Amino acid sequence: MRGVIAWLGDRITEPVNIDQIAAEAGMSPATLHRHFTAATGMSPLRYQKHLRLLSARRQLLAGDVTAAQVAHTVGYTSATQFSREYRAFYGLPPVRDITRLRAGTTSTAPAHPS
């Protein structure tokens, strides 16, 4: 699974599907899903989303960029979809989350890890 994890990490900005990931792993999609979930606790596509959101949060914290700019940078085609997924993962929309983090009023842990 390390190879697949690295492969996904190298492609966080690219659209991928389960068939591509399975081909990279040399497994059927069902077998890949089972092994990947056992190794990481999430599906391959959820893992890619997780990586995108982590990268986005780091970029938002580090610089003077908008959520829309970061959404595009990490591979989202829709800033609205990015904001929706960010909020679902971290519990707040991007701007409010970053404002709270910069104020030091919370930890950087996601609202829920799944």
C-alpha positions, 0 to 999 in steps of 0.5 A: 500500500505504500506505493499506492499512498505515495502515488496518490500523494504525488497526484493530489491535484489530479482527478483520479478514479478507483480503476486508475488506482487499482491498475497502479496497485495491480489489484481489482478495485474491490481488493484495493479498496479493502486493503487500502481501507485496512491500511489507512482507515479510509477509501483511496478517494477519501484519502486523496481528499484528506491530502487535498484538505490538509494541503489547503489548510497549510496554504491558507495558514501560511499565506495571503491567499483566498480559499478560491485560490487554494481550492484551485491549487489543490485540485478542486474545480469548484470553490463551492465544493471545496468549501463544503468539503473543508467545512465537513472535515474541519467543522468550519468554512475555510476563512472562519477556520483559519481566522480561529487558528490564527487567533490560537483558539483551537487545535488543528485537529479535524472536526472528525477524521472520517 
